[in-house]
Each structure stands twice: as C-alpha cells, then as structure tokens.
Amino acid sequence: MTRYLSPKRPDHEPPEGTRLFCFPYAGGGASAYRRWQRGLDALDARVRVVPVQLPGREERYDEPRFTDLDALVTDLDAQLDTELSEPHLLYGHSMGALIASALVRRRHRRGAHLPLALVLSAYRAPHLPAPAMAHPDAGDRELAAALADLGGIPQALLAHPGFLSALLPVARDDLRLCLSGTAEPPGPLPVPLHLFAGRADRLVSVGEVLAWRQYAGAGHTARTLPGGHFFVREDESGFLHELAALTRRYATERITA
C-alpha cells in the first residue's frame, strides 16, 4: 500500500464502491475524514472514503513535508497511479482543493485516468490572487491567532504549547505550498466540477469559489452553505448530505451506463 493511504482503519468498515479520495486542508491530516464513512453510509452514499495522508503530519510526522505544489503532485501521481486507475472521485477542502485540482491537471496532461468528478470546497479559483493570510514566517502567536480566527484551531488549544509546537510547523509549510501554486495554467478542467462555499468564510469569498466555473469544461454545480472557512466541520452532517447526493449520482450513472 502506498504511504499516502493511511494504514489506520476508519471508524466504520466501508463498503465496496466508488472511491472518494479526500485531501486535507492546511495544517490538517487524514484524521479529518475518518468519521465520514459512517455518516455517508447512513445516507446511502455508495462511496468508499479514502483519506489521503500527506507527509509530515500525524503518523507521517517525521517525514519531510512538501513546500512545492508541483513536487507534491508529481509524487502523488506516481504513488497513487494504480489506485486512481479505478473509477473514483476527488475531494479537497481549502489547500486540499488546490492539490486535487493540480493532480487532475497533471494526470490529464499525461493521458492518465481521471476522476468521475472533482469536488472542491473553500478555495479560490486559480487565477485569483492569494487571500490575505498570515505569512508562513510570521511569529508563532500571530500565526496561531490567524488560524484560530478562521476556526482552524479551537480557542481553548491556544494555551497548550505542546499542541502548537506540533501544529505550527505543519501549517507554515502548508502555507508555503499554497503560495507555490499560484501560477496554475489557464484552461478548462476535463471533469465535472462541484463547488462548495461557506457564506461567512472570511478567507475565501463565495464569489472567489464560484469563479472556478470558468474552468468547468465538463459541467459544474455550485452550493453555498452556512458557516465560515471550515463550514464542513461546523455542520458536518449537513455537508455530508450534500456530498452523498453527489456520490449517489455517480454510482447510479455507473450502474446505468
């Protein structure tokens, strides 16, 4: 098994079905998605959740982190090629959306298998300038406060130096990775796009998320949901209902095709 697919099992044994590869937000890891399988099964989503674990976090904490998007995507493409040769969907939130879309572009350029659809949440379209966010080299207090303000860190954990000493290096390198990926080539993506935005997101506006529509070479949908930048966590049940409606559609299309 590739090191990108965590050996830790989800909290619920997943069924066979179309695989949904989930890429994490900055500072996050595969654990953000391990509860999703049970919730999606309850909604008859007909999908197998596959959290992608990037190096330098959680059980891969001691591995060097990528700070260059092209280098990361090149490695992901090589390591996941076998898994991505079967019918699948890609999902990414914030930084994860950047990674997932770049992976589709790379695989399209080399004629590899593409996902049935690309699901993106809380990330601006690639032609737009980077949002105003703490610089990767900002002081610990400034960076932690910025992350907490967006909902990325519970306020109660700001007083725990051990937690911050583990999280902040990951967040810094992830911010560097995001900044390295601002020159994405123009042109449509050859798969359906499904866009989600938080109405109260102070980092990425609804309009900046919906601007992905100009890259929709195979159709798109767009939904705005209550909540801020981490609306998928604020109302996880509500978001999973939206996601299940999408995944059922692709499962049905495969059966009737």
N, C-alpha and C positions, 0 to 999 in steps of 0.2 A: 504493500500500500504506500502511495506517495506520502511524503511527510506533510503535505498540505491538508490531508484529510485526517482529522484528529482520531486517534485510537479510542478516545473516550466515547462511550455509547450515550445516545440521548436518553432523556428520562422515560422514553416510551419506545418500544420496538417498532420501527417504521415498517409500513407495508412495501411490497414491490410497487413500483410506479415510476412515472417521470421524475427524474431527479431535479431538485431545486438547489443549486449551488449558491450559498449566501456569503457575501464578502462583508467584512466588518467596517465600521466607522473608525475614524482616527482615535487611537488610544484603546480601542476595543479588541476583542478576540472572538473565537468561535463560540465561547460560552454564551454570548448574547443570543444565539439562535437555538440552543439545545432544548429549550422548552417548547419550541414552535411545533415539533412533530405531533405532540399530544393535542394541542389546540387545533391544528389543521386536520388531523384525523377526525376529530369530533365534528368538523364541518364538512366531512366527505370531500376533502380537497384532492384526493387521489394523487398525492405527490410524496416524494421521499426527500426530506430535508437533509442537505449535505452542507454543514458549516465548514467554511474554509479557514484554516488556521495559518495565519501569516507568521513568519519567523520573528523572534524577539518578543513574544508575549505568551502568557500562560505557560502551558507545558513546553513551549519552544522559547522560553525567555532567554536562555543562554546563547541562542543563535544570533548572529548579526542581523540587524534589521536592514531592509532596503530603504534607501532615501531617494532613489531614482525610479520613476514610474516605468520607463522603458525596460530597465534591468529586471524589475519585478515581473512585469508582464511576460517578458521573454522566458523567465524561469517558470512561471505559472503555465504558460502554453506548453512547454516541454514536459513538465511534471504531470499535468492533468490531461494530456492529449488522449490517452486511452479512455479515461472516464468521460471526456467531452465528445467522444465519438458515438455515444448513445444519445437518444433523444433527451433533451434537458432544457432547463430554464436557468437564467442567471438573474440574481437579485443583489443589489448593493445599496447600502444606505450611506449618504454623505461620501466620505472617502471611498467606501465600497462601490458606490456608483461610478466614480472615476475609474477605478480598477476594472470593474466589469465591462464598461464600455470600451476601454482601451484593449481589453482582451478580445472582445468581439472584432474590433478593427484589425488587430494583428492576425487573428485566425482567418478573417475574410481575405486579407492580402495574400495569404499563402494557400488559400483554397481549402482550408480545413473545415470540419463540420462546425456548424453554427447552432446557437440555441434556437429553440422554438420561439422564444421571445426574450426580451431584456426588460427587467423591471427595475426602475431607478427611483430613489426617494431622497429628497433633501439635498440635492446637489445642483449647482448652476450649470447651464449649457456651456459647452467648452469654449465658445467664442467670447464669453463674458469675462470681465476682469475678476481676479480673485477677491473674495469678500474681505472686509476689514476684520481681521482676526489677530490675536496675539502673535508676535513674531516667534519663530522657533527658538531664537536665542534670548527671549525675554526672561526675566528673573522668575524664580520658582513661584513666588507669591502672585505675580501678575498673571502668569500662565494658568495657575490653578484657579484663580478668581475668574478668568475668562471662560475656562471650561465649566466651572460651576454655574456661571451665569447662563450658559446655554443648556444646562441640565445634564451635562456630561459627567459631572461629579456630584454626588449628594452633598449638600452643605455640611452635614454632620461629619463627613470624612475629611474636611479641610483641616481639622485639628489633629489628624493622625499622620505624623511624619513618615511612618513606615509605609503607609499606603501611597502617599505622594511620591516617596523616593522610588517606588516601583513603577508608578504610572507615568510620571512626568517625562522620563527619558523616552518612553514609547511614544507619547504624544508629540514630543519635539521632532522625533524622526518621521513620524507620520505627517506632520505639517510640512516638513522638508519635501517629502514625497509628493504631497499635493501641489506644492509650488513648482516642482519639477515637471508637472504635467499640464502646463498651461498652453502649450503650443500644439494641441491636437489638430491634425489636418482637417480641413473642411470636407464636406460631402456627406451624403446620406448613409445611415446605417441600414444594412440589408435585412434587418429582422424587425418585427413589430416592437414598438416601444410602449411601455406602460408606466406613466409618470405619477408620482405622489408627492404632494407638498403639504407642509403644515401652515395653516392660516396665520399663526402667530410666530412663525420662525423669524427670529431677528438676524440670523446669519445669512440665510438664503431666502429671498422673497418668492412668493408664489409665481410671479412673472418670470423670475430667473430660472425656476424649474420648468415652467411651461415652455420656455424658449427652446427646449430640446425638440420641440415639434418640427423645427426646420431640418432636423436630422432624421426624421421619420420616413425612411424610404420604403417601408412596408406597412404603413399604418400606425396609428397610435391611439391610446386613450389617456385621459388625464383626470385626476381626482385631487381635490383639496380636502384635507381632513382637519379637525380641531387639534390644536396643540402647537408646540414650538418645534425647535430643531429635532428633538427626539420624540416626536409625536408617535412613532411606532412603539415606544416604551410607555408613553403616558396613557395610551389606550390600546394596549397590545391586542386585546380581544377584538376591538373594532377594526384594527388594521388587518388582523388575520381573517376576518370575514371578507374584507375586500380582496385579500390575496387568494383566498380559497375560491372566490368567484372566478378569478383569472385561471387558476391552475385546473379547475374543473373544465373550463372551456377547452384548454389544450388537450386534456385527457380525452374529452369527447371527440375532438377533431381527429385524434389519432385512431380512435376506435372506428369512426365512420369513414375515414379516408380510404 
